[in-house]
Amino acid sequence: MAPLEFKHSEALTIGVELELQLVNTSDFNLAPDADDLLRRAAGDWHAGELKPELTQSMIEINSGVHERYETLLAELRTTRDRLASHARQMNVAIAGGGTHPFQKWRDRKIYPTERFLTVSKKYGFLAKQFTVFGQHVHIGCASADDAIYLNHALIRYLPHFIALAASSPFYQGVDTAFDSSRLSIVNTFPLAGTMPFVADWRAFNQYFQTMYEFGIVKSMKDFYWDVRPKPEFGTVEIRVCDTPLTVDRAAQIAAYAQALSRWLWAERVDWVNPELYLVHSYNRFQAARHGLAGTLVDHATRTPIGIAEDIQHTLRELFPHAVDLASTNALEAVLAIARGEGNDAAWLRKTFAEKTTLPDVVREQAARWMQ
Amino acid sequence: MPDFLPTWPPVTNSFTLFGLLLLAGLIGGWIAARTRVLPSITGYIAIGFILGPGVLGLLNEEALRDTRIFADISLGLVVFELGRRLDLQWARHDRWLLPSGLAESLLSFCAMFALLRYFDIAPLEAAVAATVGVATAPAVVLLVAAELKAEGPVTRRALWHVALNNIIAMLGVTLLLPFIEVGDAGSAWSPTGRALWLVAGSFLLGYAAFWVARLLARFIGKSDAPQFILVVGMIVLTVGVAQMGRLSVLLALLVFGVAARNFDPNHRLIDIRFGHAARLFFVVLFVLTGATLRPEQFGPIAWIGLALVLVRLLGKAFALYLFAWPARISAQQAATLSLALTPMAGLAIGITQPIYDVAPDFGARLAAIVASGIAILHVIGPIATRYALVASGEGEQDARD
């Protein structure tokens, strides 16, 4: 096999993928209406892409490539309004959130494309259990080696993304005690985890070739890593976020990733070493379990620090970059979350406490997404 | 013979009958399921037909009357559930939904009316029969959908249309009531007064049931079990009160269901799925329905019935195709939707009850006109709905709940 080619893209451009839930409006369980929604929307689609996902109650929207947060936000809002209008005509609702709070995975139907049917055959029950909803953020990289550096450096900050986007406290009808229960479901796949600690793109290509020769992978798509290079797009893709409850928050998180990447490239930090990966699973668990209240271990200073506090420290470094990127509004919003406004998981738990049933929670979360 | 022993031959009662109907239905359903193309309902109906007066005569008229209460309860559950599917907001967002529902009812009415006139049926009788024919059997569509675990755009739309065409048929029959000559059973009250009482009273009863249920729900909270008991209790009570007040069970429970869906801003009444408990009543309902069939309905006169069934289907299909483009429904969806609406509610559901009350003779003539059509639809209706929901990709061929 020829070595992977890393396509050039404009550094610091951003784009997002959002997996969304389709729910019915009677008992607010998942509704298998992806096909009908895609058919109705096919005629009026301009920017980005609208795609089916693994099971029939999921759809995925891919934004276009953006240099600025504001234009990304505007595009996502337009997409949301259009989808919401189609959904209303179909008498279904669309919701954000990393999991559907009470659907039963055995009731899911695999979306019948060749790839999804292969995945279903390969992974058995894991495929249907994978009816979870994530946000992926792409950051454009000028070179392949820049991508490898960024990929490693971002590992340190993945708990931030997990905690900020967490929106899956409920799963299969119970409060999991996790802010992001979705992340544990991703873990069950054999090729989940992280990229190995490779020095540069050449070394990464060697690793990929070896895995290819083993017959374990056929393409980069087979790696379900928390963050991975995406050579076809020339990006690094952060994959740990739950789909937030609003497109606004999705755009804010993308803006945070953009400013963070700019800072990491500007600083060329000296702490990118294999120790990053020693603390990663622990930090990841803390963020998924406790959200912003979790504690991460900073491998460089060898000290624990609260995730909310660490986000605030980081934001101080990022604000000057946000001024250049015209994304200070977004970072202000991220700061507010870290300072006590709380993430979407907190909002979902509060809504459940008020409304007392999970169908009511879904009703509210759909209303929030569709605005 | 000692007096502590039972009499000989033993006398059956409602319990033995209910149990036997269930077990007979179970066997019929099992046989139907083995075919992989027939819905269980067809099995229930077939076994009822065989046991009924038409064939073996094991279920006689008296036995049928004894078990009528179970059928009424199951109809109450079905109609309430159907009302809950009538989301008025949907008609606001999809402005072609209501017009296509009205057109589907109107065109199938016109088609059936024209056919009956062609066969020299008197205008009034033809109009009433065609109005009755507008309604799709709610129990059949709901049950087949549940059995196939069908969900999606066609199923959702089908249930909306069923709810609407039942309301239209019910109101239509009531509107025609004043034109029907009062027979022996008619009271001193004018037919207009009776129609008004029927519609207004049933609406009020349904809304009152909703209001009381909502009030009680406020105290019991949103747990599944108490809400289940609350809703079933209110439904059975409403069935009873409607019968006591000579109101329409159908209309009252539809109103109850529609109100529960649309006029409960705080969502105090949760969406209860009746599940296995309701299944018990449905089995009995369809076995009894089967027992009302007579072999002669499938004889030489059946071709009028068959023609009625066909023009009805064509009327519905034409209307749905007509609105498919503006309503953004695909041609395949329109086709499966039309087919899913095939089962005809007929006489069992009580649409015609007020006619029997006012003019029994007219009711009997009406029954004769539509009976063979209904009989035929009892056979092909559930199969058509099953086929439609599987073909739409929304029902699972091998799903057995």
Contacts between the chains, C-beta under 8 A, distances in Angstrom:
chain1	res1	chain2	res2	distance
A	24	B	151	7.0
A	24	B	156	7.4
A	25	B	87	6.3
A	25	B	90	7.9
A	26	B	84	6.7
A	26	B	85	6.9
A	26	B	87	7.8
A	26	B	261	7.7
A	26	B	271	5.4
A	27	B	271	4.2
A	27	B	273	7.1
A	31	B	151	6.3
A	31	B	152	7.2
A	32	B	151	5.9
A	32	B	152	5.4
A	32	B	394	7.3
A	33	B	152	5.9
A	33	B	153	6.2
A	35	B	393	7.7
A	36	B	152	7.0
A	36	B	153	4.5
A	36	B	333	7.9
A	39	B	330	6.6
A	40	B	328	5.6
A	88	B	90	8.0
A	88	B	93	3.9
A	88	B	94	7.6
A	89	B	93	5.4
A	89	B	94	4.4
A	89	B	328	7.0
A	90	B	94	7.7
A	90	B	153	6.1
A	90	B	156	7.8
A	91	B	87	6.0
A	91	B	90	4.3
A	91	B	93	7.5
A	91	B	94	7.3
A	91	B	156	5.9
A	91	B	160	7.8
A	107	B	149	7.5
A	356	B	221	7.0
A	356	B	222	5.2
A	357	B	222	4.9
A	357	B	270	6.2
A	359	B	270	6.9
A	359	B	271	6.7
A	360	B	222	7.8
A	360	B	267	6.0
A	363	B	267	7.2
